[in-house]
Amino acid sequence: MHVTVRFFGIVGDIADRKTQDLELQDGATVAELLTTLSAESAGFAKIAKQVRAVAGGENVTRDHVLSPDSEVVLVRAIGGGTE
C-alpha cells in the first residue's frame, strides 16, 4: 500500500528530507513504518524513538494500523509543562 510521510521540523532536518512516499505491506503499523524509515536512513534512525505520528489529523500510537494512501506526519515528541 502507498503511504506518504511528512517530516516536520527537526525530524525532517535530521532525516534530510521533508516528504517521502513509501510502499508498505497492507496492514502495516506506524511501528513498521518507523522501522522501514530507520533502515533507509541512519539520520532518521537516530531520532526514531523520539517521534510522534499524526495520521488523519490525530496523534496515533505505534500499533496504529495504517490505511492505504495514508498521510503520516512525524513530529518530535515534546515533554514538560505544568498544570
Buried (B, 14 or more C-beta within 10 A) or exposed (E): BEBEBBBBEEBBBBBEBEEBEBEBEEEBBBBBBBBBBBEEBEBBBEBBEBBBBBBEEEEBEBEBEBBEEBBBBBBBEEEEEEE
